[in-house]
Amino acid sequence: MPDHILDLRLFRYALVSAEHGSFRRAAAVLNVQQSTVSRGVRSLEDRVRAKLFERDHSGIRPTSAGDRFLEEATLGFDHLRRAFQRAEAFQRGEHGKLTVGVSVPFLVLGDLFERFRASHSGVSVELVECTSGASAALVQQRSVDVVFVGKIHGNGPARSLYLHNEHMAAVLPKSHPLAGSRKLSFEELRHERFILTANGVGPDLQEHLAKRLAKPGAAPRVQLHRVGQCNLINMVALGFGVTIIVGAPPRAAVDDIVVVPLAGRNHLSLHAVWMDSNPNPALKTLLDIVRASASPCDAVGQH
């Protein structure tokens, strides 16, 4: 069996020699001695046990075996060149895959990811909806590279960075008596049935409602549904109850509802959570954008 562990320079010598029809011209292109090229091609022929070139006073030309060999070698070099380019691009964070956990509506991250994708369109981004309570475990287990949450749970090894606050709003049917309000307090909504998502930001909103409305012997009426926010809004339009959204209403909001901002300190703090030990280059690139978009006055929120 021939030894297939070859010096890649030998392939290069053969390819350039075939392209220029001369060892002398190939040597000039490669900036090496002519003897280096001719010895290298001879060594390659010995390794593959086939004569690759006919040699005469007018120059060189590939044999039939050489034509076939060089055709395959060219394909191999193209694949190898692309492999090097992709590996370098991956290391720079320009290609690869990024798995992003979200407990907040992805719409509030829209500007951040628009900037990321504008400069790193080769990175495949996969979204995983989760609750903020499950986020730390997902990051530590590398099920996701980074999570964006409305509340940080625990003090484990994960790093976090406060980004900004997102205000809350109530979503009511157009026929609701309070639909014409400019702003609403939770006290005005005390007797409403709230419908929230069981996943994503739903549990955080349920906890917020409990803090705002719970009284001895009376708790807010909350129903959790295993549906997305758009379906919840459709349920509001059909009279199932009212819901709370974070940030701007989804673009698929229906015509039969109104969105009324909540008065007072009713907001959700947006945080990014990740592991410094995660080697994904695309994560580093995203975090650079995240840090640049964080509220400067709250830079001390990183820990």
Secondary structure, 3 states (H helix, E strand, C coil): CCCCCCCHHHHHHHHHHHHHCCHHHHHHHHCCCHHHHHHHHHHHHHHHCCCCEEEECCEEEECHHHHHHHHHHHHHHHHHHHHHHHHHHHHCCCCEEEEEEECCCHHHHHHHHHHHHHHCCCEEEEEEECCHHHHHHHHHCCCCCEEEECCCCCCCCCEEEEEEEEEEEEEEECCCCCCCCCCECCHHHCCCEEEEECCCCHHHHHHHHHHHHCECCECCEEEEECCCHHHHHHHHHCCCCEEEEECCCCCCCCCCEEEEEECCCCEEEEEEEECCCCCCHHHHHHHHHHHHHCCHHHHHHCC
